[in-house]
Structures are given as C-alpha cells and as structure tokens.
C-alpha cells in the first residue's frame, strides 16, 4: 500500500495521547520548579535570606540545569525516549520531595530545636542559619535540575517521533503550555497547602504527583513504529516528510548517534544557542521573582499573590497554544518552515516591549491599591510571547536537523538557556540588594531588569537571523 492510500485510510490519533502525556509532564515539571518561588517570602523569614541569598539558590539551580542540559539530550538519545524520560521524572520528583528536609537539616547544623527558633534567632547564629539553609536548598535544587533537564529533550524527541514537521510547532506549543498550567496551578495551591500543613508538605505533595505520571507513561508510551494502538495511516502521516523504503520499519532514532563536537560546527546550532541564551532567563526571572516583586513593591504576602499570578500565567497559555500555530499562516502562503517561523518570531519579539510599561504605570497613584494589576498584565503578555517564542525556537531544531540529533541539539540549547538564566538570577538578586541600600527601595533595580527582559527577544532574533538567514537543513549528519 503506497503512502497516498495510507493517508486516505481512517487514521488513528494516538499521537495526541502522547502529546497529552508530554503536557502533563511539563505541568508537573513547572509545578515542582515554582514551589520555591511561591514560598520565598515564608522561607526568607524563617532562614533570614537576603535577595542575593535567594538569587544564589535560583542561579545555582539555573547553572546546574544548564550543565545537566548539556548531557541530558545525549542521555535521552542513548536510552531512548521511554526509558530516559521515566528516569528523568523519577529523579526530579524525588528531588522535589527532598526540599522538605532542608529545614530539618538546618536545625541539626545550627543546634536549634524547631522552625520557630530559626525564625526568632538573633545575633551571629543568623548568619549560620542562612548559610546552612542555602547549602541545603542548593543541594536539593541541583538534584531537581538533574532530573528536570531531561524534560524538554525527551519531550521534543517524542514530538519528532510522533508528529510530522508541519505539526510539530503546534504539538510543541500544546505540551509546552503545561509550563503555563503548572505556573497557574502552583499559586492557587502551594501557598494554601503551606499555610495549612507547613511549607514542607507543599514540596512533598507536589513532588509525589510526578510518580503518578510515571505509571501512565510506562503503560502508554510505545515507539510509533511498533505501537499496536496506531494504524498504518497514522504512521504514514507521521513519516510524510521522509522517503520510506519497502518493508523498512527501522526507526530513525536507532541510527548511530551524532558526536557532540560535530553539532557545534553548524551555524544552525549556534543560532539556537543564542536564541535560548538571550531569552530563557527572562522566563525564569518572572517564574522565580514575580512573588518577591509583588512583596517588595506592593507588600503582598504568599496567599495575596495567588489570584494575580494565576491570572498572569493564564494569559501565557494563549502564547503557548496559538504561538505554535502562528507560523503556519506564513507557511501556507508559500514560505518554507524556517522562514515562516522566523517571520512569526519577529512579530512575537515585539510584544515583550510592553514590559517597559510595568514600572511607570504600576506606580500611578490614581490606581491606589490596584496598581499591581498593570505589571501583572504586561508581564503576562511578555511571558505569553516567551511561550510563543519557545514553541517556535524548539521547532527550528526539528526543521533543520535529522531526528537522531534533535535531543542533543535541544540539550545544547537548553544549556545555553540555563547559563543565561544563571546570570540574570544572580545578577538580579545582587542588584535588588544594592538598589535597596543605595536608593532606599528595590524599584530602580526592577526597572533595570524589566528593561533587559523587554528587549532580549529582539536582540536574540537579530543574531539568529544573521547566523542563519535562510532555511538550510543539515544533510551531512
């Protein structure tokens, strides 16, 4: 039966089951990642952290994530999507639960009996409390980074295995919207769990959800070439971009792996690296620092921020889903996938400029106690643009590289994004402390960081366009 006839058959839709699994994994990934930021006001009080201390914890996570991303793609390529993804989520779920032990460890190191004693401590022991707790949380965050680094290489690889090129950006946008859903669910649940049961239990409950997902993944995921729940029509649809030889059912992912250093020879790799380096830190800054920002600028506590942050990340869902579909408008007009994606990404890069309005409009006296809604809305638009950008920049890898190299290239780009995030996380914490001492508030510090966030996408796009001006797929790997 030829490919045309296969495509005319009644086609199964099992690929969307896989996409749903990727969506829920990414949701859990961001739930685990965001717990710390939502509990930052509570933890800052208990462990006597400065903004620089908190910046150290988040930046080390970013650096650890970056280093792990360098190898995560290779790890997924070596073990395969099913086994590699399973190991990754098991590690990060266990790590999320381990955070709950940081308070106990700090008590043991300082010799203090309980959380109240830590919170009420004065004198030299305060420094010991801060240092001990930072070390404990850094250890937990590094373990979390080790597992979470496997999420996107595995998810992108699964998308490439289950979707043709024309649908990958849309599928990527759908599963990537799990990041937004996780970010919405977290503020609506975590602060209230912490308030009712203690912050330790919030980490444990959220971490345990990953093990539930793991059961479904092991039961439902199969390689598409030998998945009995798919018919030949769906397999033909998935493989429409590739010439198939008669009776050849060998999946492309089983081919020899691509040497890491060989990937670095291509400008296409460096374009992806630059795009991730410039923009990933923006998303992580808003993820990790928005609760602290609302506390510093508007005096809002952990439960006060639930609705505003929930609204912020609700806005970002639209960027994830429709941003992935946006390039098809240009592709259907005759542009090749890369050209269509780059044109869409240029338009997307303009929306974060609205973040420049967050500080000046957010402090208009006429708005009174509701001034915080201005930064929430414009940050939400900027973060939605990031998710649209992210869906498309991930898909450029599938456009230009063969399947066997996708996870490795994605890992390299993820590493670059983690390094960029390291600088913005640590730099922001230091800047906010400096701003408080020198100018009496953190307002100027946030204004500076918001300005960078606003222009980062345009700068990244220009450099990407210079490196790869036209569609040029890699054919010699």
Helices and strands as residue ranges (DSSP letters): H 3-8, H 14-47, H 51-79, H 81-98, G 99-101, H 102-110, H 115-120, H 125-162, H 165-197, H 199-220, G 224-226, H 232-238, G 252-254, H 260-263, H 267-298, H 305-331, H 337-351, G 352-356, H 357-362, G 365-370, H 372-400, H 403-439, H 443-467
